[in-house]
Amino acid sequence: MAEQEYSVDFSKIAEKLVKNKKVIFFVLLALVLLFSAWVRLIPADQYYLSAMDPYWHYRHSAEIVDHGYPGTELREIDGKMVPWDSFHNAPYGGEASKEFYQYFTAYSYMYLGKFLVADLMTWTKLTPVFFGVLSVLFMYLLVAQLFGRGAGLGAAFMFSIAPSFLMRSVAGFADTDAPIAFFTILSFYLFLLAWDRESYLWGASAGLSMGLFAFTWGGYRFAPLFITAAVGFHLVSKITLAYVRKKNIIDELKTHRKKYTVFAVFLLSMFIFVTLFKGIELAKFWSATRVFSSLKEMQRESLDTGVRNVFLTVSEMSPGSLVEIVSRVHIISVFLFFGFLALLPFGLWKKLSGKFFHLSFFTIWLAATFYSSFTAVRFIEMFAIPLAIFSGIVIAEMISKISSKKPAISIFIVVTLIALIFFVPNYNLSGPSYFQTSISIASQSGPGVSGPWLDFYDWVKTETPKGAIFASWWDPGHALTALGERPAVADGSQNDEHVHDLALMFTSTDMDTSLSLMKEYNISYFFTSSDLLPKYSAISFLAGEPDYYPQVPLSQTSQQGDTVVLEYKLSQTEAVYVSLTGPFASATLQSGYNTVPIQRIIVFSSGQPVKFETEAENAVDYMIYVLPDYQSVFLLPPRLENNLLTRLHLFSGADVDGLEFVKDFGGTIKVFKVK
């Protein structure tokens, strides 16, 4: 029997694909989504979460899985049983927060995740990837329905690797940033769908999305504010045009009556759902009209309680500069936005002429988030969303110009787009390209806790009494309560007297003051860590007297006979010299042609600190603390030498009555028991 030959006619397949462009777009969309998932999964092989705040959500998710509600117990408050969190805000505790992200993580794990992954930590680590990819999908749907599938694909791809969004949606960064982006895009997509189709059902769906958005983040109110501003602009423009064209204004508005009714349905449903999820106060979205003044309020120096505002020391709440904003969103996305403006008079405006409402909406969104980014850098992430939309429109417009009849122009367009995305560096001409930035961000994302910190949290959980209250600065609080399972005086969810009093403990040179505050908070263990030294400017600011630890790197080493001389340059004319002669050490300060001895110096010998003092009358009242590797020194005036942080972390608690040194974790963390 003759062997039958089979062949594939690729020309016919290509012909069918060209005729059915939908298939091509769906394939390309699938590739964008797969790539979006892949790049976010790059750090997935690391077990622990990639920052401190995600442990807040992980702990509450674990509590929901364990006993059905966030918090450590149920407590009767005003006749109602309320979930109470005794780990937060110790020793008093507080009502446990209820947030969508925690419930989503817990229930999705119970009904799906536990069959796919080893434990809740692994599942929690993957949730930002899920919301990140969903955000990209709805970015496509949003832009495609308004400006075409090509623009949708371009916007989806640009947003999938937008640096400011990617860094907050990679595996491990299990904070609310990815869900916030998702509900922002979803809510706008549903509302614009309702507006265009004049559908009450879609309007109510947008209201439900806003309700879930509010359940996720209290700052959701900017979204309905943008929608209201766009609808108001639409109303004013129609009235103005009717007046200019001498038409009956009432008749003109009646033609859009159903759209305005859809807007009313959206507002009403949103108010109902937000009230159901979070209460009537959060449903009053119009308070967002004070959004910019409230941002300034968050950045004012003192709170109503009279203590310094902790937000002034949080990096993401610090004001942004133009250079920082451009750097974080990448110069290419800014360039493409200006490309959008440049293309308007060359046919693009004609193509978009029927999309005036949508463009005004996105322009309001872009302008408001751009302005907000100058107030607080965390809003740069929101600014990246409308930038991706405008970028997608430009990319689609450029690709539409490709034609076999114009090969030179077509090649130029293709080369330009490839160069912009894959090769052009950031604004400083030394940073990576837009694409390479995303790969670098994902590759460099690492666990928020490792090494000595993991050993410390394990020791806290297994070697200390349950209910023992721990205190340090607020940064490790969430990880301590989640991994160590012990109450913390402060964590990343506070802006009150707790943080202020911790600052006083660390900065005080009066040990009685520090110990009295520890007793007031019923602290069992107090710990310090090496990262608190560079953070001392923030700690001391909140205590009321801004200060810092001057650290000077080693400039050079020389040999003078039997003495090794280490030079630590303060400036061109000033330097500290440390002289090591056998087992002895001394330090001098040279300023110009004058040299004076420094009264005290600590050096390390066989891993142990050794203190030397000079009796010279002209000695400067400072201490030079030489780090064990001799690569840098701290210059400690008496106010730093004698504060609690120095005495505990650098001197290991020597001569501090009332505190007992318990354990040292690799020199990084030192733990003391309050007697």
N, C-alpha and C positions, 0 to 999 in steps of 0.2 A: 504494500500500500504506500503510495507516494506521500512523503512528509509534507504537511500543509504549512505554508509560510504565512506569517503574520507581520503586518507592518502598521506603523502609526503615522497618520498624516497630520503632522504638526501644523501645517498651513491651515487646515480646516479648523483645528482647535483654536488657533490664533484668530481666525476669521470669526468664529463664534464668540470668542471673548470680546473682540472689538464691538460686535453687535450688541452684546449683553454687558454693558459697562458696569451694571450693578454688581456682577460677580467680581470684577476687578476691584471695585471699591471695597467690597466686603472682605476680599482676600487681603488687601492692603491694610484695612482696619484691624483685621485679626493679627497681622504682623506687628502693627504698632502696639496693640495690647499685649502681645506676647513679649515684645521687646521691653515694654513698660514693666511687666512683671519680672522679667529676667534681670534687668538692671537693679531693681529693688531687692531682689533675692541674693545679690552678690554677698552681703554680709550675713546671710542666713545660717552659715555654719557656726556662728558664735552663739553660745547658749544664752548668755545673759542679755538683758535689755541695754540699749545703747545710750541711755541718759538716766538721770535721777528721777525726774517727774513721772516717767512711765511706771515706776514702781507704785505710785499712788493708785493708778488705775488697775495695775496687776493685783495689788492687795485687796482692793474692794471687789474685783472680779472673783478672786479666790474665796472671799467671804460669802458672796452670793452663791457660788458653787457649793460651799460647805454647809451653810445654814439658811440660804434663801434671801438674805438681805445684806446690804453693805453695812459695815460696822462690826463691833465686837460683841454687842449685846442689845437687848431691847430694854428701854427704860421708860417708865411712865412719866410723861410730861403733860401737865394740864389735863389729866384724865385720859390721855391717849398714849398707846404704846409706840414709842419712837425709836428707830434704829440709832444706836449711840456708838460713837467711836472713841474709846478710851485710849487708843494709841496716839491719837492726834491731840495736840494742844494740852499735853500733860502738865500738871496732874489733874486738870479738870475734865478734859475730854470735850466733846461737842457732838451735836447732831450730825450723823453720817451724811455725806453728800450722796445724792442720787443723780446719776448721769447716764445718758444713753449708752456711751461707749462701754462702761463697765457692765451694764446688763447685756449688751450685745455680745461682748467677749465671753461672758459667763454662759449665757444660754446657747450661743453657737458652739461653744466647747462641749457643753453637756449633750447636745443633740447631734453634733457632727464631729467636732474636733477630736474628741477622745477616741474616736474610731480611726483617726488619720495620723495623729501625732502622739508622742510619748506622754506629754503632760501639759498643764495649763500655761506654763512659762513659754513653751515652744509655740503654742497656739497664739498667745498674746503677742509674741514677737512677729507673727505673720499677719496680724490684723491690719497694720498700716499698709501693707502691700495690697491687701484686698481693697481697702478704701482708695488707695492711690490709683489702682487700675480702674476702679469704678469711676473715679473722677475723670480720668482720661476718656473713658467711654462716653460719659455724659457731656464732656467737652465737645466730642465729635458730634453727638446728637444735637446739642445746642447750636453750634455753628453751622452744621450741615442743613438744618431746617430753615435757617435764615439766609445763608449765603452760598449754599451748594455743598455737595460732598467733597469737592476738592479743597475748599476752604476748611471744611470740617476735619479732613485728614491732616492738613497742614497745622491747624491749631492743636489737634490732639497730639501730634508728634512733638511740636514745640513745647507743649505743656508737660508731656510725659517726662521730658528731661530738663524742665525749667529748674535751675539750680536751687532757688530758694524753696521750691516745693519738694523737689526730690530729696533734699537732705532731711526733710521732716516726714517722709513717707517711705523710707527704706525699712527693711526688716529690722526689728529691734526698737525703732523709735515709736513706741506704742503710746503716744500722747494724742491729744484731740486734734492736732493739726490736719491730719489726713481726713478724718470725718468732717471737719469744718469746711475744707475745700470741697468735699463731695456734696454736702448739703447746700453750700453756696451755689454751686453750679446746677445741682438738681432743682433747687427752688426757682432759680432764674429760668431754667429750661421749661419747667412746668408752667410758670406764669406767662412767659412769652408764647408758649403753645396755646394757652387759654386765651390770651389776648388776640392772637392771629385768627384762631378758629371761633372766637367769640363763644367759648364753651364754659358753662358754669361748672361742669364736672371737673374739667382740668383746673379751673380756678380754685375749687375746693381742694383738689389734690395738691396744688401749690401751697395752700394754707396748711395742710397736713404736714408737708415737707418742712415748712417753717416751724411747726410745732415740734417736730423731731430735732430740728436745728436748735431751737431754744433748749430742748432737753439735753443737747450736746454741749452747748456753750452759751453763756449769758450774753455774750457780745453779738448774738445773732441779729440784734436790732438794726444794725447798719443795712442789712439786706432789704427789709421792707421800706426803710427810709429811701434807699436808692430807687426802688420801684415807684414809691410815691412821688419822688422828685421827677422821674421820667414821665409819669402820667400827668403830673401838674404841668410839665413843660409842653406835653402834647396838647393839653387843654388850652393853655395860654396861646400856643402857636395857632391853633384852629380859630380861636376868637380873634386873634390879630389878623390872620389871613382873611377871615370873613369881613372884618371891618375895612381892611384895605381894598378888598374886591367889592365892597358895598353889597355884601350878601346879608341875608337875615341870620344873625348869630344863633338864634334859638334853633332855626331849621338846620343850620350847619352842625350844631352839637347833637341834634337828634339823630343824625346819620351815624354818629359814634356812640349812641346811647347804650347799645349792648356791650360795647367794650368797657365803658365806665361801670356798667352793672357787674361785669366780670371782675373788675377791680374791687368793687364793693364786696362781692362774694368771697374773693380772696382774703380781704381784710377781716371779714367776719369769721370765716373758717379759721384763719390764723389765730385770731383772738381767742376763739373757743379752744383750739388744740393747745395753744401755749398755756392757757389758764389750766387746762386739764393736767398737763405735764408738769408745769412749774409754778403755777399760781398767777393771780391776776396782776401782781406788780410787774412781773417780767413781761406780761402781755402788753403793757403800755409802751409799745415800740416807739411812740413819738418822742419819748424821752431821749432817744438817740439823736435828736436835733442838737443835744448838748454834747455830742460825742467828742468834738474837738476840745471844748472847754473841760470835759471830764478827763480827757487825756492829760491836759495841762494840770488838772486837779490831782491826778495820780502822781504827777511829777513835782508837786509842790513840796517844799522842804519838810514841813511838819504836818502831822495829822491832827485831828481835833482833840485827840487824847494828849497832845503835847509831846509825843515822841517823834523821832525822825522817820521819814517815809522810806520803807525798805525798797520801794520801786525805783528809787533814785540810784540804787546800787545793783539793780538787775539789768544785765546787758541788753536783753531784748526790749526793754522799755526805755532805753536811752535814745535820744534824738538821732536821726540819721542825717548824713550829709549827701549832697548830690553824687559825689564820687562813690560813696558806700552803696547808695541805691543802685547806681549804674553797674557797679561791680557785682552786686548780688544777683541782679536779674540778667547780667551779661550784656555787653555793649551791642551784641548782634540783635537781641530782641528790641532794643531801643532803636537801632538802625532800621529794622524792618518797620517799626511804627512810623518813623519819619518817611520811610519808603511809601507807606500807605498814604500819607499826606501828599507826597510828591506825585503819586499816580492819580490822585483825584481829578485833576484837570485834563488827564490824558485818557479819558474814557471810563475810568473806574467810577466816577461820580454818577455817570449815566446808568451804569449797571446797578448801582446801589440806590438809585433815586427813589425806589419804592420802599426803602428800608430806613426812612428818616427817623422814625420812632426808635427802632432798634439801635441805630448808630448813636442817637442822643443818649439812650440808656447806657450803652457801653462807654461813651465819652464821659458821662457823669461818674460812672464806676471808676474809670481810669483816673480822672482828675482827683476824685476824693481819696482814693487809695494812695496816689502819688503824694498828695499833700500830707496824708496821715503818716506816710513813711518818714517824713521829716520830723514828725512828732515822736514816733516810736518805731524802731527798725523792724519790729515784728510784723508790721503791716506791709512790708516789702513782699511777703508771701502772697498777700491779697492783690497787690499791684501786679504781680506776675500773671494773674489770670486774664484780665483784659488785654494785657500786652500779647499774650499767646493768641487771643482771638484776632487782633489786628494783624499779627504776624501770619496767621493762617490765611487771611484774606489776601495779603500781599503775595504769599507763596502761590496760591491758586491763580491769582491774576498773572503772575509771571509764567507759570506753566501753561496757561491758556494761550500764550503767545507762541508756544512751540509749534512749528509746522514744517512738514517735509519740503514745502515750497520755499522756506526761508532757512536753509541749513546753518548759515553763519550766525544769524540771530538766535536760533535754537540752541546751537552749541554754546554760545555766549551765556544764555540763560541757565543752562544746565551746569556749566562750570562755575558760574557765579553763585548759584544756590549751594552747590557742594562745598565751595570755598567758604562761604559764609557760615555754614553749620559745622563743618568738619575741620577747618584749618585756620580761620581768622581768630587771633588771640583776643583776650579781653581788652578793656580800655587801656591798660598800661603796657600793651604790646608784649608782655612777658607771660601773662596768664594763659591758661589752656583755652582751646576753642570751646564753643558752646557744647558740642558733643563730648569732648574729652573732659570737660568740667563735670558732667554727669557721671562718667565712669570713675573719675577720681573721687568724687563725693561718696559714691557707693562703696568703693574699694577701701576708703579710709574710715568708714563708719565702724566703730568698734564698741565693745561693751563699756557701759558706764562704770562698772565696778569690776575689779580684777585683783589678782595677787593678794597683797596684805589685806585689802578691804574684804575680800571673800572670806579669808581666814578670820577676820575680826567679826563679821556678821555671824559666821558659824559658831564662834566662841560665845557671842552674845546669846544666841539661841539655845546652846547646849550647856553652857557653864554658868549662867547667871539665873537668879530666881525669877520666876514668872511675875510680871507686874513691876519689876525693877525699872525705875525711870532713868533714861539716859539723856544726856545733854551735851551738845557741842554747838557749833554754828549750824544754821538751818539747812545747808546744802545736802548733807547725807541723810536727812531726816526720813524721807520717803523710803529709801533703801533700807534704812535701819528697821523701820516698822514692818516692812514687807519681808525682808530676809532674816532679820534678827528677831522679829516678832516680839518687840518690847516697845513700851510707850516712849515717845520723844517729846521733849519740851517744845521744840520748834522743827518745822519742816518747810517745804516750799509752798505751803498754802496759807501763809500767815503774814499779816502786816500789823502787828500789835505790840503790846508791852513785852511779850515773851522774847521777841527778837531784840528789842531794846535792852532788856535786862541781861540777856546773854552777852551783848556788846559791852555792857558795863562790867560784867564778870571778867571778860577777857582783857579789858584795857586797864582795869583798876590796879594801882600799886598798893592798895590797902587790902590785904588778904582777908581781913575781917568783913569788909564790904562784900567781897566775892562770895565768901562762905555763907554769909547771912542770906544772900540771894539764893544760893543753892539750897539752903534749908527751907526757904520760903516755897520753893518749887518741889520740895521733897525728892530731890535728885539723889539717886543711888550711885550712879557712875557718871563721871565727867571725862570726856576724852578730847584730845587734840590731834591735829593732823598737819602734815607738812604744807599742805596747800593753804593753810590759814595764814601763813606768813606773807605770801603775795596778796592775799585777800584782806590784809589788815587795814588797808586804806578804807575799804567798805565798812569793816567792823568798827573802826574808830570813828568814822563819819556818823554812824548810827548811834554811837555812844555820845556824840556831841563835840569831839575834838579830833578833826581829821589828822591822820598821821600815817606813816608808812615805815617799813623796815628797809633802810638803805643797804642794798647788797651790791658789792663791788667785785667784778671778776678779776682774776689774776692776769696781770699784764706781762710780766717776765720774771724769770728766776736767775739769780747770779750767785756766784761763790766768792766769798771774801775770807780767805784763810780757812778756819774751821767752821765758819758761819755760813749758812745758807740764807740768802736774803730774797724774800718774796715781795714783789712790787704790785700794789693794787692801786691803779690810777683813778683818782677822783675827777681830775680835769687836766688840762695842759700844764697847769702850774702846781697842782696839789696831788699828793699820793700818800697812801699808807704803806709803810714798810714793816714787814714781819721778819724778825731775825731769829733763826733757829740755830742754837749752839749746843750740840749734844742734847741733853734732856731739857734744856732751858729755852724759854721763848720770851721775846719782848716785842713791843710795837712802838713805832714813832709816826708822827704826822709831819710831813714836809709841805710847807706852803711857801712857794717862792724860794728864798734863800734861808728861811727860818725852819728849824726842825725842833719839835718838842716831843717828849715821850707821851705815850697814851697809858693811862693809869692801870687798866686791867686788860688781860688777854686770856682767851681760852683756846687751847689747841688740843688735838687728839693724839694720844699715845697708846698704842696697842688697843685701839677701839674705845678708849676711855677718855673723857674730857679732863684736862688738867688746867688749873687756873694759876696764872702768875700775876703778881702786882708789883708796881714800882713805888718806891717811897719818895721819888723826886718831887720837890715842891712845885715845880712848874708843869707837872703832868696834867694832861687834858682829862677831864672827868668823863671818860668814855670807856666802853668795853669793846674790844675787838673779838668777835666770835669767828674763829676760823673753821670752816666746814671740814669734815673728815678727809675729803679728797683734796683739800687746799686750793681748789679751783675758784673759790670766792670767799668773801668775808662779809659778816654783818657788822655795821657800825651802830653800836647801841648806846645812846645817851641814857641817863638814869631812868627816864620815864618809860623807856622800852625795856631796859635791862631788868627792871623790877616789876613789870606788869605780870599778870597771871599767865598769859600765853607764853612768854619767854621762860618763866620759872617752871612751867610744866613741860613745854615741848623741848626747849633747848637744854634745860637743867634737870629734866626728869623729876620735877617735884621736890628737889632738895630744899630743905628748910621751909616747906610749906606745911604748917600745922593744920590739921583738919582734913588733909587729903592723903591717902595711902596709894603709892604707886602699885599697880596691879600687873600690867602686862604691856610689852612693847611689840608691835607687829612690824618687824622689819625696819624700824626707825621711821616708818610712815605714820603710824597711829600709836598713841600712848594713852593708856587707860588708867584712871585713878578712881579709887573708891572714896566716897564722901563718908567720913567717920560720924 
